[in-house]
Amino acid sequence: MTTSANGNNTYRPDAIIVGAGIAGMQSALDLADQGLQVLLVERESSIGGHMIALAKVFPTLDCASCITAPKMSASAHHDNIRIMVNTEVQAIRTVRGTHHVKLLRKATYVNFDKCIGCRLCEYACDSEYPDPFEAGLGARRAIAVPFTNAIPQKAVLNPELCTTCGSCARVCPTDAIEYDQQSEVVEIETDAVVVASGFALNSLNIKPQYNALQSKNIISALTMERLLAPHGPYGRVLRPSDGKIPSSVAFVQCAGSRDVSIGVPYCSRVCCMYAIKQAMLLSGALPIADITIYYMDIRAFGKGYEQFYQNAKAMGINFVRGKVARIDPIEDGDLNLHVETTEDAENILQEHHHDLVVLAQGMVPEWNPSLSTPVAVASDGFVATPMLTAPTSTTANGIFVAGVASGPKDIVDTIAEAGAAAMQVSQYLYQKRAAQEHVAGPVLVG
C-alpha cells in the first residue's frame, strides 16, 4: 500500500525504515513477512535507491534491475508495508521508549490517490531539464514519472521548471494536478527505527587538479553505469561531449577516497571492483577500445573477487599501478593524464592520452549528522556502531542501522546487514512487549 502525498498518516507502525534502497527494502520485507507493520520512508520520488540505476552487479554480472525491481514491487504490494516517497526525516525524539519521527512530506503538486501513471501530463509538457536519474545525460519534463520502472508510478512536478502553462492539468484524465499543493510536516510514533539512508558520492571536482568541471568527458562511475545500462539514455556507450564512440577509456581509482587532503581518508571498498566490472562490460560493448585502470592497489576483498580481477586481466584490460597527478583537457574533447607510475623501483612521471575518463569518487554518508536525533555518528560521518558483536546497533536504544549508512560496503554485505537489522528489530520489539506485558500483568476476563 502506498501512502499518498496528501493521504492519512494517523497510523502507528511497528517500525520506520529511513531510506528505500536495497537495504531499506530488504529490512522492510523481512519485518513485514513477520506480520509487523512497516513504514518505508524515501526522500526521492521512487524507491530503489542507487541500485536500480546500475547496469550489472559484480562479480556475477547479473542484471541489477532484475534483482532490485522485484524487491521494489514486493515492497509496494506488501499488505504490511506503507511507502512515503518525497519525504525527509527532520528529527527523531524518543520519549519513554517510543520514537516520535518528524517527517517533511514535500509537495509533488500531484494527488497520488488520483494519479494513474498514464504520463499524459508528461507528454503534454514542453519544459525540460537534465534528467537526474540519467546523470544529466537525458532530458526529463517538468512533470514526469521519475523513470520507466519507478515505484510508485506517479508523476511528480518540479516547481522550479514549471511554467504554469496548464497543459498538464488540461490533459489529466483524473484531475490529479494540484498546483496549490503544500508541503507538510507530520509526526509518526513507532517502537523501532532502521536507518538505511545509504550514501552519496563526493563532488566530481573534489580534486581540482583533475579539471572535471572543464570537460564533459570526465565522468563519475554512476554516469558510466547509465551509459552501460541497456535502459540507459543513449542505448549504447557514447562520449557525452560530442556523441563519439570512445576508443580509449581510463578509470582513475582513489579519485575521492584514501586522501586526507580532501577529508575522505578511508577506502570506499567497492571502487576497485566496480571499475573492473565496468571495464569488462566496456570491453564487450567496445571490443576494439583500449581500457586502462590506474590504481594504487587493487582491493578484491570478497568471495570470487580476486578471480574476477584475474578474468579482467585475461580479457586484455590494462592495469597501471600509479597515481594520476593531473588531467588536462585538450583539443577535440580528449584528455591527457599525467601519471606517476609506481610499478618500478623509481617513480616515473608519464603522460597518457584518452578520450573518456571515469573518476572513482568516494562514498560519503547520506545521513545528516546535524539532524536532531539520538543517533551518534563516527569520525568519518557514518552512523556509529559501538558494539562489534552487533554491527547494526547504534548508540540509541531501539534505533538500528543497515547498509552503507554505517560505512562503505558492497551489495552482498548490504543485503546481509539489512536482514540482520530486521532480526534485531524483531527481537527488540518482542523483548520490549514481553516486558510491558509482564509489568501490566495478565488481563482477567469474566
C-alpha positions in Angstrom: 0.0 0.0 0.0 1.4 3.4 -1.0 0.6 6.4 1.2 -0.1 9.4 -1.0 1.3 12.9 -0.6 -2.0 14.0 0.7 -3.3 10.9 2.4 -3.9 9.9 6.0 -0.9 9.4 8.3 -2.8 8.6 11.5 -1.5 5.1 12.0 1.3 3.7 14.2 3.7 1.4 12.5 5.8 -1.1 14.5 9.0 0.2 12.7 10.0 3.0 10.4 12.7 2.4 7.8 14.6 5.5 6.7 15.7 5.0 3.1 14.2 2.7 0.5 17.3 1.5 -1.3 18.2 -2.2 -1.3 19.0 -2.2 2.4 15.8 -0.4 3.4 13.6 -2.6 1.2 15.2 -5.8 2.5 14.7 -4.8 6.1 11.1 -3.7 5.4 10.3 -7.0 3.7 11.9 -9.2 6.4 9.9 -7.3 9.1 6.7 -7.3 7.1 6.9 -11.0 6.5 6.8 -11.5 10.3 3.5 -9.7 10.5 4.9 -6.3 11.6 3.6 -3.0 10.2 6.4 -1.1 8.5 6.6 2.5 7.2 9.2 2.8 4.4 10.4 6.5 4.0 12.2 7.7 0.9 13.4 11.2 0.1 13.4 10.6 -3.7 10.3 10.2 -5.9 10.8 6.4 -6.2 12.1 3.6 -4.1 15.0 1.5 -5.3 18.0 3.7 -4.4 21.2 3.7 -6.3 21.0 0.0 -7.3 18.0 0.4 -9.7 20.2 2.7 -11.8 23.1 0.2 -12.1 23.8 -1.9 -15.2 25.0 -5.1 -13.6 26.5 -6.3 -10.3 29.9 -7.8 -9.6 31.2 -10.4 -9.6 28.4 -12.4 -11.2 27.5 -9.7 -13.8 23.8 -10.3 -13.0 21.3 -7.7 -14.1 21.0 -5.1 -11.3 17.5 -4.1 -12.2 16.4 -7.8 -12.3 17.4 -8.0 -8.6 16.1 -4.7 -7.5 12.8 -4.4 -9.4 11.2 -7.5 -7.8 12.0 -6.1 -4.3 10.6 -2.7 -5.3 7.3 -4.4 -6.4 7.2 -6.7 -3.3 7.6 -3.7 -1.0 4.9 -1.7 -2.8 2.4 -4.5 -2.8 3.0 -6.0 0.7 0.0 -5.6 2.9 2.2 -4.7 5.9 4.3 -2.0 4.2 3.4 1.6 3.6 5.6 3.8 1.4 6.1 7.5 1.7 8.3 9.0 -1.1 9.4 12.6 -1.4 9.7 12.6 2.4 12.7 13.5 4.6 13.3 12.9 8.2 13.7 16.1 10.2 14.0 14.8 13.7 13.7 11.8 15.9 12.6 12.3 19.5 12.5 9.4 22.0 10.1 9.5 24.9 9.8 6.5 27.3 10.9 4.1 24.6 8.6 5.5 21.9 10.2 7.2 18.9 8.5 10.3 17.6 9.7 10.7 14.0 9.1 14.1 12.4 8.8 13.9 8.7 8.7 16.6 5.9 6.4 15.4 3.1 7.4 17.6 0.2 4.7 18.7 -2.2 4.6 16.8 -5.5 1.8 19.0 -6.9 0.1 15.7 -8.0 -2.5 13.9 -6.0 -1.1 10.4 -5.8 -4.5 9.0 -4.9 -5.9 10.2 -8.2 -2.8 9.8 -10.4 -3.0 6.6 -12.6 0.5 6.9 -14.1 -0.7 7.4 -17.6 2.0 10.0 -18.3 -0.3 12.2 -20.5 0.8 15.2 -18.4 4.5 14.3 -19.2 3.8 14.1 -22.9 1.9 17.5 -22.9 4.7 19.4 -21.0 7.1 21.5 -23.1 9.6 22.3 -20.3 12.7 20.1 -20.0 15.8 19.8 -17.8 18.7 17.4 -17.4 17.4 14.1 -16.1 18.9 13.4 -12.6 18.2 9.6 -13.0 20.3 9.6 -16.2 23.1 11.6 -14.5 22.1 14.6 -16.6 22.6 12.8 -19.9 18.9 12.6 -20.8 16.1 15.0 -20.5 13.1 15.0 -18.1 9.9 17.0 -18.4 9.0 19.4 -15.7 6.2 17.0 -14.7 7.0 13.3 -15.2 7.2 9.8 -13.7 10.8 9.6 -12.4 11.9 6.8 -14.6 10.4 3.9 -16.5 10.3 1.3 -13.7 9.8 3.8 -10.9 7.6 2.8 -7.9 5.2 4.4 -7.3 4.3 5.1 -11.0 3.2 8.6 -10.1 4.0 11.9 -11.9 5.9 14.5 -9.9 6.0 18.2 -10.8 9.2 20.2 -10.5 8.0 23.7 -9.5 11.3 25.3 -10.4 10.9 24.3 -14.1 7.1 24.5 -14.3 5.9 27.5 -16.5 2.3 27.1 -15.1 1.0 26.9 -18.7 -1.7 24.5 -17.6 -1.0 21.9 -20.3 -0.7 19.0 -17.8 -3.9 19.9 -16.0 -5.8 20.1 -19.2 -4.9 16.6 -20.3 -5.0 14.8 -17.0 -8.0 12.4 -17.1 -8.4 12.3 -13.3 -7.8 15.9 -12.3 -4.8 14.9 -10.3 -2.8 18.1 -10.8 -2.8 20.3 -7.8 -0.8 23.5 -8.3 -1.6 24.7 -4.8 -0.5 21.6 -3.0 1.7 22.4 0.0 4.5 20.5 1.8 3.5 19.3 5.2 5.2 18.2 8.4 3.9 15.1 10.1 5.0 13.2 13.3 4.6 9.5 13.5 5.1 7.3 16.6 6.9 4.0 16.3 8.7 1.5 18.5 11.8 1.0 16.3 13.7 2.8 13.6 16.1 1.4 11.0 18.5 4.0 9.4 19.2 2.8 5.9 19.9 6.2 4.3 22.6 4.9 2.0 25.4 7.0 0.5 26.2 9.9 -1.8 29.3 10.4 -4.0 31.5 13.3 -3.1 31.9 16.1 -5.7 33.3 15.2 -9.1 35.5 18.2 -8.7 36.7 17.4 -5.2 40.2 17.2 -6.7 40.5 20.4 -8.8 43.7 19.2 -10.4 41.5 16.7 -12.4 39.6 19.6 -14.1 36.4 17.7 -14.1 34.3 20.8 -14.5 36.3 21.7 -17.6 35.4 18.7 -19.6 32.1 16.7 -20.1 34.3 13.7 -20.9 35.4 13.3 -17.2 32.5 11.5 -15.7 31.5 9.7 -12.5 31.2 6.0 -12.0 27.4 6.3 -11.7 27.3 8.2 -15.1 29.2 5.3 -16.6 26.6 2.9 -15.1 23.9 4.7 -17.0 25.9 4.6 -20.3 26.4 0.9 -19.9 22.8 0.1 -18.8 20.6 -1.4 -21.5 17.9 1.1 -20.5 20.3 4.0 -20.4 19.9 7.4 -22.1 21.7 6.5 -25.4 21.2 2.8 -25.7 25.0 2.4 -26.1 28.3 4.0 -24.8 28.9 7.4 -26.3 31.1 10.2 -25.2 28.9 12.9 -23.5 30.6 15.9 -25.2 30.0 15.0 -28.8 28.5 11.5 -29.1 31.7 10.0 -30.3 32.2 6.3 -29.6 35.2 6.3 -27.3 38.3 4.4 -28.4 40.4 4.9 -25.2 38.9 4.9 -21.7 40.6 5.5 -18.4 39.5 4.6 -14.9 41.1 6.7 -12.2 40.9 4.9 -8.8 41.0 6.6 -5.4 39.9 9.9 -7.0 37.8 10.7 -4.0 38.9 8.2 -1.3 42.1 7.5 0.8 43.1 11.1 0.7 43.4 13.1 3.9 43.6 16.4 2.0 40.0 16.1 0.8 38.6 14.8 4.1 38.0 11.3 2.9 40.8 9.3 4.5 39.0 5.9 4.3 38.7 3.4 1.5 35.3 3.3 -0.2 35.8 -0.5 -0.7 33.8 -1.0 -3.9 35.6 1.3 -6.3 38.2 -1.3 -7.5 35.5 -3.9 -8.1 33.0 -1.7 -9.9 35.8 -0.2 -12.1 36.8 -3.8 -13.1 33.1 -4.6 -13.7 32.6 -1.5 -15.9 35.9 -2.2 -17.7 34.7 -5.8 -18.5 31.3 -4.5 -19.7 33.0 -1.9 -21.8 35.3 -4.5 -23.3 32.2 -6.3 -24.6 30.4 -3.1 -25.7 33.5 -1.6 -27.4 35.7 -4.6 -28.4 38.4 -2.5 -30.1 38.7 0.1 -27.4 41.8 0.4 -25.1 40.7 0.3 -21.5 43.1 1.2 -18.7 42.7 1.2 -14.9 45.1 3.4 -13.0 45.2 2.2 -9.4 47.1 2.5 -6.1 46.4 -1.1 -5.2 43.6 -3.5 -6.1 41.4 -4.4 -3.1 39.5 -7.5 -4.2 38.2 -8.5 -0.7 35.0 -10.6 -1.3 34.2 -14.1 -2.4 35.1 -14.6 -6.0 36.5 -11.0 -6.4 40.2 -12.0 -6.9 39.1 -14.3 -9.7 37.0 -11.5 -11.2 40.1 -9.3 -11.2 42.2 -12.1 -12.9 39.5 -12.5 -15.5 39.7 -8.8 -16.3 43.4 -9.0 -16.9 43.0 -12.1 -19.1 40.5 -10.1 -21.2 43.2 -7.6 -22.0 42.2 -4.7 -19.7 45.3 -2.7 -18.8 46.2 -2.2 -15.2 48.7 0.5 -14.4 49.9 0.9 -10.9 50.3 4.6 -10.2 48.7 7.8 -9.1 47.1 10.2 -11.6 48.5 13.7 -10.6 46.7 15.8 -13.1 44.2 15.6 -16.0 44.4 18.2 -18.8 41.6 18.7 -21.3 42.9 19.2 -24.8 41.5 19.7 -28.3 38.6 17.7 -29.6 37.5 16.8 -26.1 40.3 14.4 -25.5 42.3 14.3 -22.2 45.9 14.0 -21.1 46.6 12.1 -17.9 49.8 12.9 -16.0 50.6 9.6 -14.1 53.2 8.9 -11.6 53.7 5.1 -12.0 54.9 3.1 -9.1 55.5 -0.3 -10.7 59.2 0.1 -10.8 61.7 0.9 -8.0 61.8 4.5 -9.2 58.6 6.5 -9.7 58.3 7.7 -13.3 56.0 10.5 -14.5 54.3 9.6 -17.7 51.7 11.2 -19.9 48.8 9.1 -21.3 46.2 10.1 -23.8 42.5 9.1 -23.5 39.2 10.3 -24.9 37.0 9.4 -21.9 37.9 9.3 -18.1 35.9 7.8 -15.3 36.7 9.0 -11.8 36.2 6.7 -8.8 34.6 9.2 -6.4 34.5 8.3 -2.7 31.4 7.3 -0.8 30.2 9.8 1.8 27.2 9.3 4.2 23.7 10.5 3.2 22.6 10.6 6.8 22.7 14.2 8.1 24.5 14.3 11.4 23.1 17.8 12.2 19.5 16.3 12.5 18.0 16.3 15.9 18.2 12.6 16.7 19.7 10.5 19.4 21.9 8.7 16.8 25.6 9.4 17.1 27.9 9.4 14.1 31.5 8.3 13.9 34.5 10.4 13.0 34.0 9.6 9.3 30.5 10.9 9.3 28.7 7.5 9.0 26.4 6.3 11.7 28.3 5.0 14.7 28.1 1.3 15.6 29.8 0.9 19.0 29.1 -2.8 19.5 31.4 -5.0 17.5 29.2 -8.0 18.2 26.1 -6.2 16.9 27.1 -4.2 13.8 23.5 -2.9 13.2 23.1 -1.4 16.7 23.5 2.3 17.2 24.1 4.5 20.3 20.3 4.9 20.7 18.1 2.1 22.1 15.6 0.9 19.6 17.3 2.6 16.6 19.3 0.4 14.3 21.3 0.9 11.1 21.7 -1.1 7.9 23.8 -0.9 4.7 26.1 1.9 3.7 24.6 4.2 6.3 27.2 2.8 8.7 30.1 2.7 6.3 31.1 1.7 2.7 30.2 -1.8 1.7 29.2 -3.9 -1.3 25.6 -5.0 -2.2 26.1 -8.5 -0.8 27.2 -7.2 2.7 24.4 -4.6 2.5 21.7 -7.1 2.0 23.1 -9.4 4.7 23.3 -6.5 7.1 19.7 -5.4 6.3 18.5 -8.8 7.3 20.5 -8.6 10.5 18.9 -5.3 11.3 15.4 -6.7 10.7 16.3 -9.6 13.1 17.5 -7.2 15.8 14.3 -5.1 15.4 12.0 -8.0 15.8 14.0 -9.3 18.8 13.9 -5.8 20.3 10.2 -5.5 19.8 9.5 -9.0 21.2 11.5 -8.2 24.4 10.0 -4.8 24.8 6.4 -6.0 24.5 7.1 -9.1 26.7 8.4 -6.7 29.4 5.4 -4.5 29.1 3.0 -7.5 29.4 5.0 -8.7 32.5 4.7 -5.3 34.2 1.0 -4.9 33.3 0.2 -8.4 34.4 -2.4 -10.8 33.0 -5.8 -9.4 32.0 -8.6 -11.3 33.6 -11.8 -11.7 31.5 -15.2 -12.5 33.0 
